[in-house]
Amino acid sequence: MKNNQTNWSFHSAAAAFLFLIVTGFSARAATVEGKPGSWAGKTFTVGILTSRGDNQESQNREIILEALSVFGKREKLIFSPKLFYDKNEYIKTLRDGKLDMAFGPDYDSYIAAMKSGYKPFLSLSMFGREEIRTCIYARNESGFKDIGDLKGKSIMTYLEATAYLYLKKRLGTPPEDYFSKVRTTPHGLSALYALSMKDTDTVFVQDSNFYFMKLMNPGPVKDVKEIWCTDSIPLRPVLHNKDVPEKLAAELVKFMNDIGRDEGFKKYWPLIKQFNVKIKTVKKQDYDPQIKLFDEAEKKGWMKEYKAWAENAKPE
C-alpha cells in the first residue's frame, strides 16, 4: 500500500494543484483590468478523474473543497467541480459534452477528450521535466540491450489502451504473444519496485515515475536502465470545450504563471517548490504522436485486440 500511495502522491499532487488553481482562479478572473469579463455570472463545470481510498486522495479532496470556498463567496464566475472515480463514466460524460473543462490522470482519458472536441490549453512541468515518455526499463544485470532481447521475457505495464498500443506498434505483434507474461498495475512506481525485486524482467511505465523515484527514493532504480522509449509529449493537459472563451483560457494560463508569487496561494508554495512546478501552454498538436497512434489502432483493428486482452487482464 505504501508504494501505491507514493505513486499517487505524484499524480494526485498534479491533479489537486491544477484543480486548486482552476477553482481558485475564479476569485480573481471575474474582472480583467477592473471590468467584468464576458464570462461574468457564468458557471463552468470542471470534471476531474481521480482515485478513491488512500490518504493522499483525501488530502486532494480537502484542497479542492477549500478552493471551492473561495469562489463560493463570489458569483461573477463559478467553476463547479465534478469528481469521477470511474473512467468509463468520465469518458462518457466527456463525449456527451457535459463538462466545460476536464483533467484526467491517464493517457486514455485525455485522448478521448481531444477526440470529443476538447482543446488542451495548459499543462505542468514537474521536477524540471516539461515532457514525459513511456519507457521499457530493465535491470543493468539483465544483459538486455534492445527490445529484441525481450522476446519471451516478462513485462509489467499499465492496463490502459495507450500502453498496449505503443507496444503493439513497436513489436509488430500483440504484447501477450511477444512476452512470456504481461502483468498490469495502475501504479508505475509499484512496477519499478517489482523490477528491483526481480518480480518481473522488464517494466513499461512513464519515465516521470523513474525520475520521481530517482529524486525521492533512488535505491530501487540505481541499477535500472532504459531499453526503449516512446516519443516525448507534454504532461497531461487541462482541456476546455467550445463553450469556454479562448480569452478566459488565456487569462487562466497567465494567472497560473504567477501563483508561485501570489500571496493568496502562499500556503501551497512548499508544494510548488517541492515538485518544481511550472506552467506550460499546450496545443492539440503537441499530443499528435498519441492521437495518430489511436487513429492507426482504430483503422488496423488493434483496439479490438486490446479490448479482448484487457477483459482477462487483472491489475496487481
N, C-alpha and C positions, 0 to 999 in steps of 0.2 A: 504493500500500500504506500509506503514511503516513496518509492520510486515514482509511482503514478502521480502522487501529489506534487512531487518536484517537477515533473514534466508539465503538469497543468499550471504550475506557478509561472512558467514562461508564457504559455498561450493565454491563460486567464488574465495575467497582468496586461498583456496586449489588448485583450478584449475589454477588460474593465477600464483601462486607460482610454481607449478610443470611445467607449460608451460614455465615460465620465465627461470627456471633452465635448462630445456631440450634445449631451444634455445640458451641461453647464454653459455651453456656448449660448443657449437661448437667453440667458440673463443679460448677455452683452450684445447679441446680434440683432436685437429688436430695433435698434436705431443705428444708422450709419451717418456720421457727421451730424448727429443731433436730430436727424429726420427719420421718421418711421420708414422701414423698407416696404417694398411691395408685398412682402410676405407677412407683414404685421397682422396679428389676430388669427393666423392660420395654425392648424395643428398638423404635424407630420409624424407619422408612425414609423418608429425605428425598430427593426427586428434584429435580434441577435441570437445566434445558435450557440448554446452553451452546454455545460456538463453539470449533472446533478450529483450531490452527495458528499464531496470532500470539503475540508475546511477552507481551502482556497476559493472554492466556488461560493461559499457562504460570505467570505470577505468581498468577493466580486459583487454579489447582490447588495451588500451593505453599502458599498461605494456608489452603486447605481442609485439606490434609494436616497442616499444623502444628496447626490447630484440633483435628483428629481425635486427635492425640497426647494432648491434654488429657483427653478423656473415655475414651481407650483405657486410662488408668490407673484409671478409675472404673467401677464396674459397677452402680451403683444406677440409672443412667438412661443409655441409649445412643441417640444419633441416628446412624443408619448412612446415609452419603451414597451416592447413585447418580447418576452423571453421564450425561446423554444428549446426544448430538451430532446426533441425528435427530429432528426434530419429530414426525413420524408415529409413531415408536416411543414417544416420550414421551407423546403423547396417548393412544395405545392402552393404555399402562401405567396411565395415569390412569383411563381408562374401565373397565379391568379391576379397579380398586380395589386395586392393589398398592403404592401409595405412601401413607404416612401424612401427610406434608407435601410441598408442592411449590412450586417457583418457576420461572417461565419468563420469558424476555426479551421476548416479543411478546404482542400482544393475543389472537391466536387461541388460544394455549396456555392462558391462564388463563380465557378464556371456556369452553373445552372442559372445564376442571377444574370450574368452577362448575356447568356443565350436567351434570356427572357426580356432583354432590352434595358437592363440596368447598366449605368455607367460607373466604372471605378473612377474615383477622383482623388483619394488620398490614401496613403499607406504610412507605415513606420519603418524606420531603420532602428535596429536594436543591437546592442553590443558592437556598434561601429560597422555593422554589415547592412547594406542597403538592399541586397538581393539574397535569395536563397536558391539552393539546388536540392535535388533529391539524389542521394549517392549510395552506391553499394560500398560497404565497409567490410574489411576482414582483418583478422589479427596479423601482425607482421610475421609471426612464426608460421603462418599457414603456407607460405610459399606461393600464394596466388599472385599472378602478375597482371592478368587481364580477365575479361569476362568469360573467355573461352575456357579458362581453368576451373570455372564454377559448375560446369555440367555435372549433374549427379550429386551435387552438394546440397546442403540445406540452407534455407534463407528465411528471415523473418522480416515482415514488412506490414504496411497498413492494409486494412480491408477495403479501403475506398478505391473507386474505379481508377483514379489517376495513377496510382502506383502500379496497378495491374497493367494498364495500357502502356505506360512507359516501358515496362519490362517486355511486354508483348512485342512492341515495335523494335526494341533493341535486339531481342533474342531471335525474332522471326518465328517464334513458336509460343504457344501458351506457357506461362511460367511453371504451371503444375506439371508440364511434360518435360521441362528442361531441368528443373531442380528435383532432388530426391524427395524433398518435403518443403512446402510453403506454409509457414506458420504466420499468424496475423496477430497484431496488437494495435490498440489505438494510441499507444504511447511510444514515441521514438526513443526516449531515454531508457525505457524498460528493455527495448530491443538492444540498445548498446550495452546495457548491463548483462543481458543474456549472452551477448557476444564475448564480453570479457570473462564470463564464467564458463565459456565453451559449451553453452547450451545450443548454439547454432553456429554453422560455419561462416555465414555472412548475414548482413542486415542491409535493408534498402530503406533509408529514412532521410528526412530533411536534414541538411547539414547544420541548420540552426541548433539542433539537438547536440551535435558534436561540439560546436563552438560554445554552447551554453555549458556543457559538461567540462570542456577544457578550461573554462574560466572558474567554474564553481566547484567542481569535483573531478580533477584531471586524472585520478588514478585509473579508472576503468577504460580510458581512451588513450593512455600514454603509449600503448603498443598497438594502436589501430591505424590502418592506412586506407586511403581511397582506392577503389578498383575502377569505378566508372561513375560519372555524374551526368545528370541532365543539364540542359541549358539553364542559365540563371534567369530568374524573374523576380520582381519586387515581392515583398511580403504581402500577405493577404490584404486586400483593399477594403475600404468603406465604399459602398456603392449608393447611387441615388437613381430614382426613376425620373420620368419626364415631367412630373408634377413639381419637382424641386427646382427652383430657378438656378440657372448657372451662376448668377451673381451671388446667390446665397451660398452655394457650394464654395465659390472662390473666397468669400468672406470667412467661411469656416476654416479653410486652409490657412488663410492669413492670420486668423486669430490663434490657431493651434501652434503656429510657429513662435508665438510669444509666451506660451504657457509656462515655460521654464523661468520666466521673469515676472509673471503675473502674480501679484500678492494674493489674489483670490484662490490660487492653487498652491500656495506655499506648503501646505501640509503634504502635498504629493511630490514635492521636489525631490525628496530622498528616492522615491520610486523612479522618477525620471532620470536621476543621476546614476542609480544602481544599474539600470538597464541601458544607459546611454541612449535614451530615446530622442529621435529627431523625426521631423515630419517630412514626408516625401509626396510630391504631387505625381499622380499616375494617370495614365490613359488606357483605353482598351487595348491598343496595340502593344502595350508593354507586356501583355499576357498572351500575345499571339501564339507562342510555342504550344501552350496548353490548349488554346481554342482550336488550333489546327489539329492537334492530337485527337481531340474529341470528334472533330469533323471527320477525320480519317477513320476513326474507330466506328463511327456510325455507317459510313459507306462500305467498309470492309467486313462488317458483322462482328467486330471484336467486342462490342458491348454485349451481344448475346452470349459470347463465350465467358465474359466477365460475370454476368448475372448468373449463369449456370454454375460457375465455380463458387461464387460468393454465397449461394444458397446453402452450400455444405461447409463453408469455412466458418470456424468459430474463433473469435478473438480470445487471446490468452491473458 
